[in-house]
Amino acid sequence: MKKTIILLALTICSTANAQFGKSRDVVINYADFDQQRYSWGFYLGVNYFDFKIHPNKGALTQDTRYLVVSDPKPGFSVSLFGKLRVDDYIDIRLEPTFHFTQRDLIFNNIQHLIDEDLANGVEPAYTDRDVRRNVKATYMDIPIFINFHGDRWNNTRPYVQGGLSWISNLQSNEKKEQDNKDQIFRLKTNNFSYQLEAGIEIYFKRFKLTPSIKGIFFFNNELVADNPDTPPVWAGALKSINSRTVMFSLKFE
């Protein structure tokens, strides 16, 4: 995923360089905006949260194929952000964001147990409900970025930025006593990530529009172990899970 983010960032920058050369006929919009010490705005985005899964050995087949897989769903993000201008090429940005997302975890290890019981004429110990877990999350994300941008090309300007963030999962279920035996998959509430972003700022007469692509990569293991009396076929089949995200957004400033 990180290679994809870097490739798309380079593509955005090269496209801007090719298409937006300086021209004497172009009217420069919002000319004094970038000289402001402070500015603010908001953005709306579409996110694709997925899990990077590290299974225990019992959740691998003989050909090392994962028996536990993630099925990501599209979600959305909304943010208010502020910018502090450092100099002509560097800004510091604070972008508190809410991400609303869901993923399905599919436990094919349980499906294999069901199939084996049926093949042996035995009543399965598990049902189809045990195979899939719908994992919803509302993340409160507070990242701080260092933003590097180039010179304006007429009414456009490319940038890249990177930063660190603290992320709180408001639907983590970490403190609940129920676990997967009760159809509840638990995640950690407090998480940390690094984030990479690239985009093109487009200047209009009264505002600046910025299409961008961002990658979010969690440092920590989000997995909360099941209770000791729960069979080790859900959380017990996993060594660790980490969220990773691609997000497309439109910023208005």
N, C-alpha and C positions, 0 to 999 in steps of 0.2 A: 504493500500500500504506500510506503514511504517513497518508493521509486516512482509510483504513479503521480504522487503529489509534485515531486520535483520535475517530472517530465511535463506535466500540465503547466507548471509555473514558467518553465522555459518557453513553452509554446505560446503562452499568453504574452510574455515579454517580446518574443521575436515577431509575433503578429502585429503588436502595437508598433514596433520599430519599422516594420515594412509598410504599414498602411497609413501612418500618421506623421509623415515628414512635414517640416515647417513650410508654410506657404504665406506669401505676402497678402493673399486675399482673405485669410481667415480672421474673423473677429475673435479676440481673446475674451472668453467669458470669465466672470468671477475672478478678475485679475488679482485683487488684493487679498483673497481669502487665505491663501497659504502663508501670508505674513502675520496672521493673527496668532497671538500667544496661546489662546485656548479656543477650542471649538467642541461641538457635541453633535450627536446624531443618533440614528437608530438603524437597525437592520432586521430583515426577515429572511429566513433561510430554510432550506430543505436539508435534513440530515439523514445519513444512513449509518446507524450504529450497528456494529457487529461485535462478536466476541472472538478474541484470540484464545483458543482452548489448548491447554496442556493437560492431556489425560493421564491417568494412572495406567500402569501396564495392563491392568485388567480390562481397560476400555479400548484396547487395540486388537485388531485381528492379526493373524499370522503374517499378513503382508503389510503390517503397521498402518492399516487404514483406520482412521478415527471412527469409533462407534458412537461418539457424541459429537453432534454437529450443530451449528448455529444457522438459523434461518432469519436474516435481518428483514425488517420492514421499514419503509420510509417514515420519517417523523418530521417535525418542524421545530425551528428555533426562533427566538425573538430576543432582541438586545437593545439596550441603551448604552451608548459609549461616549467617552470623553477623550480628547487629545491634548497633549502638551507639546508644543513645538520646541525642539532643542536647537536645531539650526536648519539650514536650507535642505538638508538631506535626511535628517533623523527626527523622528517623533517618538514620544512615549504614549501608549494608548492603554486605557483601562476599559474593558468590554464585558461588564457583567451580563450574563446570558442565561436564559432558561431553555433547556432542550427537552422536548417531549418525544419519547421514543418507545418502541417495543421490539422485542426479538423473541423468537421461539427457539428453545433448546430441544433438540430431538435426540432421545436416548435410544439409539438402535441396539444397545446392549440389552435393554429390557425387551425390545421387540424380538430379539433372538431367543430370549428365555421363553417368551410366550409361544413362539413357533416350535421350540423344542418340546414344550409341554403338550401342545396340540398334536405334534407328530407322534408322541408316545402315548396318546390317548388319556392324558392327565389333565385335570382341571387347572388352567393357568393360575399361577399365584399373583399375576399382575394383569391389568386390563389396558385397553388402548389409552385410557386417561393418564396412565403412568408413563407413557412413551413421550409425550410432548408437554413442555412447560412454557406457558406464555409469560415472559419476563418484561413487565412494564417498568419504565423508569422516568422520573422527572428530575433532571439534573439542574442544580443551580451552580453555574460555572462562573468563577471570578478569575479571569486571566489578566495578566499584565504583559504587554508586548513592547518590543523595540522594533520600530518601523523604519525601514530603509527605502527611500524612493529616489527615482531619477529626476532629471529635468523634465519640464513640461514639453510635450510635442503638440503644438497648437492647443487643443482643449482636452488633452489626455495626459496621463502620467502613470507609469507602471510602478509597482512597489512589491516588496516582499517583507514579511515580518515573522518573528518568532517569539515565543514566550512560554511562561510557566503558569499553571493555574491550580487552584484548589477547587474541587468539585464535590458538592454534597448531593447525594441521591435521596430525594425526599420520599421515595417509594421503595426504600431498600429492604424493609421488613427485617432488618438486622436484629432488632430487639424482641421480635415475636418468638414465643415459645414453640409455636407450630413450625413444622418444617415440611420437607417433600412428602412425608407420609400423609400430610394433610393438604397436599397440592400447593404448597407454598415454597417457592425457591427464594432463598435469602441472599442478599448482597450486602457489602459493606456500605456504610453511610458516607464516610469521609474518604476521598480519593484525591490523587494528584496526577497531573498530566503535563506533557509538553505539547505545544501546538505550533504548526507551520502554516503559513498562509501566503497567497499571492493573488494579485488582482490588478485591474486597470481603473484608475480614477477618471471619470468623464465629467467635464465641467459644462454646466448649463448656465443660463443667465442668472438664476436665483438659487441654485443648489448644485451639489456635486453627487453624482450617482457612481457607485463602485460595485461592479460585479466581481465576485471573488470566489476562490476555492480554498478550503481549509482542511487540514488533517489534524485530528486530536488523538493522542496516544497515551493511555493510562500507564503510569509507572507501576502501580501496586496491584496485587492480587485482590480481586473483589469478592472472592468466594468465601462464604460463611459455611462452615461444616454443619452437616445434619446432626441431630441428637444421637447419642450413643446407641439407642435402641432401634434406630432406623436402618434398614438394609443399605449397604454401601453401593447402591446401584445408581444413585443420583449424584449428590455432592461427593460421595465417597469414590465415584468413578473419575473424579477430576482432581488434578494436582493444583491447577490454578486457572483462572480466567481473567482476561484483561480486555476492557472495552477499547475499541478503535473506531474512528469515525471519519467519513468524508462528508463535508458540508458545502453546499453551494448557497451563496447569499447575495442579496442586493442591499447595499448600504446607502442611506440618504443622509447627507450632511450639509 
